[in-house]
Amino acid sequence: METCSLSFFSSLKPPLSTGGCCSTNNFKPKRGLVEVSACSYQKFLHFALDETKSRTHLLHSPLQENFNSMMALDGKTKLEMVSFQAPKIRLLRSLSIEESEGMQILDFAVFPELEFDLPIFCANFFSTPTTNIIVLDLNPLYDVIDQRDYKEKYYRSLMPLGLKYAKLLPWGGKLTSESLRFFSPIVIWTKFTSSKYNHGVLYSAFMDYYKAWLDLMEQVTAERHALQISCNREAQHRYLTWRAEKILHESIGRDLCKLTVAHDMVGVVGKTRDPGYRILKKLIGESLSKCIQTLSGGLDMDTPQV
């Protein structure tokens, strides 16, 4: 597919510099931020859960009773899963993968209840001892390029936040026009070398973005019209289908073929088969793979509409 020039996101790209990267002299790490070690993604998850519990009442999803942590069949890779529900939150779920040689993946997402047109919070992080590929966003349910009212409703007040981190984290490269419809104007799509400082910046961005999402959650009111609720349902399913089929191929391309392992974190229940199913099957076997896919937030479009 032909790539887009990203003019829509041009305001978020770092300014050109003869040094090859943007200056970070104005970045003020929060207390303890520089202590974050490379790939300490459990700390990201703990922050998110603590912050969510301070805003709402989290309940374990029924799946949490059956799946918590397990070792892969290779004896070297650990998988940890959490799954919660809450008022206004249809599903808060995380899947982390840690490999003994230093590869780590975090897939964390929060899906709103269908009565709300809130963006979907998404953090997809892949790290090795030397490199990192990152997507952090409040993914819009509706196209922010064509639907200006939706963009104004959720992103106008967040643009300074996006600009802040665009100056600190390098833009990851071109995306297709199809993918742009699923990213927000404040998306953090970046690649960087592993260091305590870079991971500190990422941790700061994760905290700020997640608190911003929780602020939106607290302010949003429920939709009462069945037609709009049905549209929200279709929008979530459309987003999940796109993630399962496109996001890794278009975002990382040939840079790291091994990142296909991250496909296992984007299941879609229903007619669309998660392309990462084969990865889970290899790691933990077929029967467990089928069950764990349901942690990924898919909507079965064969079930009755809301």
C-alpha positions in Angstrom: 0.0 0.0 0.0 1.3 3.5 -0.8 2.6 5.3 2.2 1.3 8.7 3.3 3.4 11.8 3.7 2.1 12.1 7.3 1.2 15.8 6.8 -1.6 15.2 9.2 0.9 14.5 12.0 3.5 17.0 10.9 2.9 19.1 13.9 4.1 16.2 16.1 7.3 15.3 14.3 10.5 16.5 16.0 12.1 19.6 14.4 15.0 18.9 12.1 18.4 19.0 13.7 21.9 18.9 12.3 22.8 16.5 15.1 20.4 13.9 13.8 18.1 14.0 16.8 16.1 16.5 18.8 17.5 18.1 21.9 16.3 16.8 25.3 17.8 19.5 27.4 14.4 20.8 28.5 13.2 17.4 29.7 12.8 17.3 33.5 12.7 13.7 34.7 10.2 13.0 37.5 11.5 11.9 40.8 12.9 8.4 40.5 12.5 8.4 36.7 16.1 7.9 35.9 16.1 4.8 38.1 13.9 3.0 35.6 16.0 0.2 34.1 15.7 -0.8 30.5 12.5 -2.8 29.8 11.1 -2.6 33.3 7.6 -3.0 31.9 6.2 -4.4 35.1 6.5 -1.0 36.6 4.4 0.4 33.8 1.7 -2.1 34.5 1.8 -1.5 38.3 1.4 2.2 37.7 -1.5 1.8 35.4 -3.3 -0.6 37.8 -2.7 1.7 40.9 -3.8 4.8 39.0 -7.0 3.0 37.7 -7.8 1.8 41.2 -7.6 5.4 42.5 -10.2 6.5 39.9 -12.7 3.5 39.8 -13.4 0.1 41.1 -11.6 -2.7 39.3 -13.0 -6.2 39.2 -11.1 -9.3 38.0 -12.3 -10.6 34.7 -13.4 -14.3 35.0 -10.5 -15.2 32.7 -8.1 -13.9 35.4 -8.9 -16.8 37.6 -7.6 -19.2 35.0 -4.7 -17.3 33.4 -2.1 -15.4 35.4 1.4 -16.4 34.5 3.0 -19.4 32.8 6.2 -20.5 31.3 6.4 -21.2 27.6 7.1 -24.7 26.3 10.7 -23.7 25.6 11.3 -23.1 29.3 12.9 -19.7 28.6 9.9 -17.4 28.0 7.5 -16.2 30.7 4.0 -14.9 29.9 2.0 -12.9 32.4 -1.6 -11.8 31.9 -4.0 -9.6 33.8 -7.6 -8.9 32.9 -10.0 -6.5 34.7 -13.4 -4.8 34.2 -14.8 -1.6 35.8 -17.6 0.9 35.4 -17.0 2.5 31.9 -14.2 -0.1 31.2 -15.3 -3.1 29.2 -11.8 -4.6 29.4 -8.5 -3.6 30.9 -6.0 -6.3 29.9 -2.2 -6.8 29.7 0.0 -9.5 28.3 3.7 -9.3 28.9 6.3 -11.7 27.5 9.8 -11.9 29.0 12.5 -14.0 27.4 15.6 -15.0 29.3 18.0 -13.4 26.8 16.5 -10.0 27.3 13.6 -9.7 24.8 10.5 -8.2 26.4 7.1 -7.3 25.1 4.3 -5.4 26.8 0.8 -5.2 25.2 -1.5 -3.1 27.4 -4.9 -1.9 26.3 -8.1 -0.5 27.9 -11.4 -0.7 26.0 -14.3 1.4 27.0 -17.8 0.1 27.5 -19.8 0.3 24.2 -22.0 3.1 25.6 -18.9 5.4 25.4 -17.1 6.6 22.3 -13.8 7.0 24.3 -10.6 6.3 22.5 -8.9 3.0 23.2 -5.7 3.3 25.3 -3.0 1.3 23.7 0.6 0.6 24.6 2.6 -1.8 22.5 6.2 -2.0 23.5 8.9 -4.4 22.2 12.5 -4.3 23.6 15.8 -6.1 23.4 19.0 -5.2 25.2 19.8 -2.9 22.3 16.6 -1.6 20.6 13.0 -0.7 21.2 9.9 -0.3 19.0 7.1 1.6 20.6 3.5 2.5 19.9 1.7 4.5 22.6 -1.6 6.1 21.8 -5.2 7.0 22.6 -6.5 5.3 19.5 -9.6 7.0 18.2 -12.8 5.0 17.6 -13.6 7.3 14.6 -11.5 8.8 11.9 -10.1 12.1 13.3 -9.2 13.3 9.8 -12.8 13.2 8.5 -14.7 13.6 11.8 -13.4 16.9 13.1 -15.9 17.0 15.9 -14.5 13.8 17.4 -11.0 15.1 17.1 -12.0 18.3 18.9 -13.8 16.4 21.6 -11.0 14.2 22.7 -7.7 15.6 21.3 -7.7 19.3 21.2 -6.7 19.6 24.9 -4.1 16.9 24.6 -2.1 18.4 21.7 0.5 20.1 24.0 1.1 16.6 25.6 1.7 15.1 22.2 4.1 17.9 21.2 6.0 17.5 24.4 7.0 14.0 23.7 7.4 14.5 19.9 10.4 16.6 20.9 11.8 13.8 23.1 11.2 10.6 21.1 12.1 10.3 17.4 9.4 9.6 14.9 9.4 5.9 13.9 9.0 6.4 10.1 6.3 6.5 7.5 2.9 4.9 8.0 0.3 4.0 5.4 -2.8 6.2 4.9 -4.9 3.3 6.1 -3.1 3.2 9.4 -3.3 6.9 9.9 -7.1 6.6 10.3 -6.5 4.5 13.4 -3.9 6.6 15.1 -4.6 9.8 17.0 -2.9 13.2 16.5 -0.8 12.5 19.6 0.4 9.0 18.7 3.9 8.1 19.9 5.4 5.9 17.2 9.1 5.6 17.8 12.2 3.5 17.7 15.2 4.1 19.9 18.3 2.5 21.4 18.0 1.0 24.9 19.1 3.2 27.7 17.9 4.2 31.2 17.3 7.7 30.0 15.2 6.7 26.9 13.2 4.3 29.0 12.7 7.1 31.6 11.2 9.3 28.9 9.0 6.5 27.8 7.8 5.8 31.4 7.0 9.5 31.8 5.0 9.5 28.5 3.1 6.3 29.6 2.1 7.9 32.9 1.0 11.2 31.3 -0.9 9.5 28.5 -2.7 7.1 30.8 -3.7 9.8 33.3 -5.0 11.8 30.4 -7.1 8.8 29.3 -8.5 8.3 32.8 -9.4 12.0 32.9 -11.4 11.6 29.7 -13.0 8.5 31.1 -14.2 10.4 34.2 -15.7 13.2 32.1 -17.5 11.2 29.4 -21.2 10.5 29.6 -23.0 7.4 28.4 -24.7 7.2 25.0 -28.4 6.2 25.2 -29.2 5.7 21.6 -29.0 2.1 20.4 -27.8 3.1 16.9 -24.8 5.0 18.3 -23.9 2.2 20.7 -24.0 -0.2 17.7 -21.6 2.1 15.9 -19.3 2.1 18.8 -19.3 -1.7 18.8 -18.5 -1.8 15.1 -15.8 0.7 15.6 -14.0 -1.3 18.3 -14.3 -4.4 16.2 -12.9 -2.6 13.1 -10.0 -1.3 15.2 -9.2 -4.8 16.5 -9.4 -6.3 13.1 -7.0 -3.7 11.7 -4.5 -4.3 14.5 -4.6 -8.0 13.9 -4.1 -7.7 10.2 -2.0 -4.6 9.6 -0.3 -2.8 12.4 2.9 -4.7 12.7 3.4 -5.1 9.0 3.0 -1.4 8.3 4.6 0.0 11.4 7.8 -2.1 11.6 8.0 -3.7 8.2 11.4 -5.4 7.6 13.1 -3.8 10.6 12.6 -6.7 12.9 10.9 -9.8 11.6 11.0 -11.3 15.0 8.5 -8.7 16.2 5.8 -10.9 14.7 5.7 -12.5 18.2 3.8 -9.4 19.2 0.9 -10.5 17.0 -0.2 -12.8 19.8 -1.4 -9.8 21.7 -4.0 -8.6 19.2 -6.6 -11.3 19.0 -10.0 -10.7 17.5 -12.8 -13.0 18.6 -15.2 -13.9 15.9 -14.7 -14.3 12.1 -11.2 -12.8 12.1 -8.3 -15.2 13.1 -5.5 -13.6 15.0 -2.4 -13.9 12.9 -0.3 -14.3 16.1 -2.2 -17.4 17.0 0.6 -19.6 15.7 3.1 -17.8 18.0 1.0 -18.6 21.1 0.5 -22.1 19.9 4.3 -22.5 19.6 4.9 -21.0 23.1 2.1 -22.7 25.2 0.2 -25.1 23.1 -3.0 -25.0 21.1 -5.7 -25.3 23.8 -4.3 -22.6 26.0 -3.7 -20.3 23.0 -7.4 -20.4 22.1 -8.4 -19.4 25.6 -5.8 -16.6 26.0 -6.9 -15.0 22.8 -10.1 -13.9 24.5 -8.0 -11.7 26.8 -7.2 -9.4 23.9 -10.5 -7.6 23.8 -12.1 -8.9 20.7 -15.8 -8.6 20.0 -17.7 -11.5 18.4 -19.7 -9.9 15.7 -21.8 -13.0 15.4 -23.5 -12.2 18.8 -26.6 -10.0 18.9 -26.0 -6.3 18.6 -26.4 -4.1 21.6 
